[in-house]
Amino acid sequence: MSRSKSPYQPLSPKPLWTAAVEQIRNLIESGEIPVGARLPAERDLCQQLGISRISLRESLRVLQSTGYVETRPGSGTYARLPEPVAEEPISSWIASDLHILELFELRRAVEPGIAGLAALRRDDNHLLALEAAVLEMDRDGTGQQAQVVAADAEFHRLLGYCIENPAITQLIDQLQDMGGVERRLSLAVPGQRQRAMDDHRRILEAVRSGDEPAATAAMRDHLDAAVDWIITYSQQETSNKENS
């Protein structure tokens, strides 16, 4: 009995987890992998894509965070499509989630130092992955907002991975997982996606050049600007509502 042709193709030697994300997402969006279909077992999928289990697990984590797969313990990983994100006034998010500004305060205390250390310890593979995360924020398609939010988180997570310190890796994972609401809020501000990409590029260039002070300052400026834009836009929303 002949095996059916696999829709998965061996990946080119660019950041492999990023290439895997792109290929699996495209197969799901095109319908070649139907929504609800179970993906192959981890070992089989690694063989079909030609990547390691580490790269595959990273790609599945990103796909899950963007809403393209669902992992069911003891059952497997299943294809899905992101659900539309309801638009809400940013001022209402601030009112209902006051801890958002507290999370930003935590990030401002931690992430500039992480960016600085990343500039000292990054290697070529780290830089390729960071560049891919920046490019991922600029991809248009189904579930665009979820994709942008996940790519933003991935960029910040990867900076922590550059340091290759298990304590920092655990901290940055927890920090990025905590920040879903404030990240969605920040990126919902009109124009903020482009500003975030520009900031990420500045951080990346400082990291690429090994400039610890510049990377630290670029991250601090990035987080300060995000808070300022959230507060300013929220105040504008509230003022417009009161005047309408």
C-alpha positions as CSV (number, residue, x, y, z in Angstrom):
1,M,0.0,0.0,0.0
2,S,1.6,3.2,-1.2
3,R,1.8,6.2,1.2
4,S,0.1,9.4,0.2
5,K,2.3,12.3,-0.8
6,S,3.2,14.5,2.2
7,P,2.2,18.2,1.9
8,Y,5.3,19.1,3.9
9,Q,8.5,20.0,2.1
10,P,12.1,20.0,3.5
11,L,13.0,23.5,4.7
12,S,15.8,25.7,3.4
13,P,18.6,26.7,5.8
14,K,17.1,29.9,7.0
15,P,15.9,30.2,10.6
16,L,14.2,26.8,10.6
17,W,11.6,27.4,13.2
18,T,10.5,30.5,11.2
19,A,10.4,28.5,7.9
20,A,8.3,25.8,9.6
21,V,5.9,28.4,10.9
22,E,5.5,29.9,7.5
23,Q,5.0,26.6,5.7
24,I,2.5,25.1,8.1
25,R,0.5,28.3,8.4
26,N,0.3,28.6,4.6
27,L,-0.9,25.0,4.3
28,I,-3.6,25.7,6.9
29,E,-4.7,29.0,5.2
30,S,-4.8,27.4,1.8
31,G,-6.9,24.5,3.1
32,E,-4.4,21.8,2.1
33,I,-4.3,21.0,5.8
34,P,-8.0,21.2,6.8
35,V,-9.1,23.0,9.9
36,G,-9.5,20.3,12.6
37,A,-7.0,17.9,11.0
38,R,-4.4,16.4,13.2
39,L,-0.8,17.2,12.3
40,P,1.6,14.3,12.0
41,A,3.3,13.0,15.2
42,E,6.4,15.0,16.2
43,R,8.9,12.5,14.9
44,D,7.2,12.2,11.5
45,L,6.8,15.9,11.1
46,C,10.5,16.5,12.0
47,Q,11.4,14.0,9.2
48,Q,9.1,15.5,6.6
49,L,10.3,19.1,7.3
50,G,13.9,18.1,7.8
51,I,14.3,19.9,11.1
52,S,15.2,19.0,14.7
53,R,12.6,18.5,17.5
54,I,13.9,21.8,19.1
55,S,13.1,23.8,15.9
56,L,9.7,22.0,15.5
57,R,8.6,22.7,19.1
58,E,9.6,26.3,18.8
59,S,7.5,26.6,15.6
60,L,4.5,24.9,17.1
61,R,4.6,27.2,20.1
62,V,4.5,30.2,17.8
63,L,1.7,28.7,15.7
64,Q,-0.3,28.0,18.9
65,S,0.2,31.5,20.2
66,T,-1.0,32.9,16.9
67,G,-4.0,30.6,16.8
68,Y,-3.1,28.3,13.9
69,V,-2.8,25.1,15.9
70,E,-4.2,23.7,19.1
71,T,-2.3,21.2,21.2
72,R,-4.5,18.7,23.0
73,P,-2.6,16.8,25.8
74,G,-2.5,13.1,25.0
75,S,-4.1,13.5,21.6
76,G,-1.9,15.6,19.4
77,T,-1.7,18.9,17.6
78,Y,-4.6,20.1,15.4
79,A,-5.0,22.7,12.7
80,R,-7.2,25.7,13.3
81,L,-7.6,29.3,12.1
82,P,-7.3,32.3,14.4
83,E,-10.5,33.8,15.6
84,P,-11.2,37.5,14.8
85,V,-10.2,39.7,17.7
86,A,-13.0,42.0,18.8
87,E,-12.1,45.7,18.7
88,E,-12.6,47.5,22.0
89,P,-11.9,51.1,23.0
90,I,-8.4,51.2,24.5
91,S,-9.7,53.4,27.3
92,S,-11.9,50.5,28.4
93,W,-9.0,48.1,28.4
94,I,-7.1,50.5,30.7
95,A,-10.0,50.8,33.0
96,S,-10.5,47.0,33.3
97,D,-6.8,46.1,33.3
98,L,-5.0,48.6,35.5
99,H,-2.2,46.0,36.0
100,I,-1.2,46.7,32.4
101,L,0.9,49.7,33.5
102,E,2.4,47.6,36.3
103,L,3.4,45.0,33.7
104,F,5.1,47.7,31.7
105,E,6.9,48.9,34.8
106,L,8.2,45.4,35.3
107,R,9.3,45.1,31.7
108,R,11.1,48.5,31.9
109,A,13.0,47.3,34.9
110,V,14.1,44.0,33.3
111,E,14.2,44.1,29.5
112,P,16.7,47.0,28.8
113,G,19.4,45.0,30.7
114,I,18.5,41.8,28.8
115,A,18.9,43.7,25.5
116,G,22.3,44.9,26.6
117,L,23.5,41.4,27.5
118,A,22.1,40.1,24.2
119,A,24.4,42.6,22.4
120,L,27.4,41.0,24.1
121,R,26.5,37.3,23.7
122,R,24.5,37.0,20.5
123,D,25.6,34.8,17.6
124,D,24.7,34.7,13.9
125,N,21.8,32.3,14.5
126,H,20.4,34.6,17.1
127,L,20.5,37.5,14.8
128,L,18.8,35.6,12.0
129,A,16.0,34.6,14.3
130,L,15.6,38.2,15.6
131,E,15.4,39.5,12.0
132,A,12.8,36.9,11.1
133,A,10.7,37.9,14.1
134,V,10.8,41.6,12.9
135,L,9.8,40.5,9.4
136,E,7.0,38.4,10.8
137,M,5.3,41.5,12.3
138,D,5.0,42.9,8.8
139,R,3.2,39.9,7.3
140,D,-0.4,40.5,6.3
141,G,-2.9,37.7,6.3
142,T,-5.5,35.8,8.3
143,G,-5.4,36.5,12.0
144,Q,-3.1,39.5,11.4
145,Q,-3.5,41.0,14.8
146,A,-2.8,37.7,16.6
147,Q,0.3,37.2,14.3
148,V,1.7,40.7,15.1
149,V,1.2,40.2,18.8
150,A,2.9,36.8,18.8
151,A,5.8,38.1,16.6
152,D,6.3,41.0,18.9
153,A,6.5,38.7,21.9
154,E,8.9,36.4,20.0
155,F,11.3,39.2,19.4
156,H,11.5,40.0,23.1
157,R,11.7,36.4,24.0
158,L,14.6,35.8,21.6
159,L,16.6,38.6,23.1
160,G,16.6,36.6,26.3
161,Y,17.6,33.5,24.5
162,C,20.7,35.2,23.1
163,I,22.1,35.3,26.6
164,E,22.0,31.5,27.0
165,N,21.5,31.8,30.8
166,P,18.8,29.3,31.9
167,A,17.6,31.7,34.7
168,I,17.1,34.5,32.2
169,T,15.5,32.2,29.7
170,Q,12.9,31.2,32.3
171,L,12.4,34.8,33.4
172,I,11.8,36.1,29.9
173,D,9.5,33.2,29.1
174,Q,7.3,34.0,32.1
175,L,7.5,37.8,31.4
176,Q,6.3,37.4,27.8
177,D,3.6,35.0,28.8
178,M,2.3,37.5,31.4
179,G,2.2,40.3,28.9
180,G,-0.6,39.3,26.5
181,V,-3.0,42.0,27.4
182,E,-0.6,44.9,27.5
183,R,1.0,43.8,24.3
184,R,-2.4,43.6,22.5
185,L,-3.2,47.0,23.9
186,S,0.0,48.6,22.8
187,L,-0.2,47.2,19.3
188,A,-3.9,48.2,18.9
189,V,-2.9,51.9,19.0
190,P,-3.0,53.2,15.4
191,G,0.4,53.3,13.9
192,Q,2.0,51.4,16.8
193,R,2.8,48.3,14.8
194,Q,5.1,50.4,12.5
195,R,6.6,52.2,15.4
196,A,7.2,48.9,17.2
197,M,8.9,47.4,14.1
198,D,11.1,50.5,13.7
199,D,12.0,50.3,17.4
200,H,12.8,46.5,17.0
201,R,15.0,47.3,14.1
202,R,17.0,49.8,16.2
203,I,17.3,47.3,19.0
204,L,18.4,44.6,16.5
205,E,21.1,46.9,14.9
206,A,22.5,47.7,18.4
207,V,22.6,44.0,19.3
208,R,24.1,43.1,15.9
209,S,26.9,45.7,16.4
210,G,27.6,44.4,19.9
211,D,26.8,47.9,21.4
212,E,25.6,47.1,24.9
213,P,24.7,50.8,25.9
214,A,22.9,51.4,22.6
215,A,20.9,48.2,22.9
216,T,19.9,49.0,26.5
217,A,18.9,52.5,25.6
218,A,16.9,51.4,22.5
219,M,14.9,48.9,24.6
220,R,14.2,51.5,27.3
221,D,13.1,54.0,24.7
222,H,10.9,51.4,23.0
223,L,9.0,50.5,26.2
224,D,8.8,54.2,27.4
225,A,7.3,55.1,24.0
226,A,4.7,52.3,24.2
227,V,3.5,53.4,27.6
228,D,3.3,57.1,26.4
229,W,1.3,56.1,23.3
230,I,-1.1,54.0,25.3
231,I,-1.8,56.7,27.8
232,T,-2.1,59.5,25.2
233,Y,-4.4,57.5,22.9
234,S,-6.6,56.4,25.8
235,Q,-7.0,60.1,26.9
236,Q,-7.9,61.1,23.3
237,E,-10.5,58.3,23.2
238,T,-12.0,59.4,26.5
239,S,-12.1,63.1,25.4
240,N,-13.7,62.2,22.0
241,K,-16.3,60.1,23.7
242,E,-17.2,62.9,26.2
243,N,-17.4,65.5,23.4
244,S,-19.5,63.4,21.1
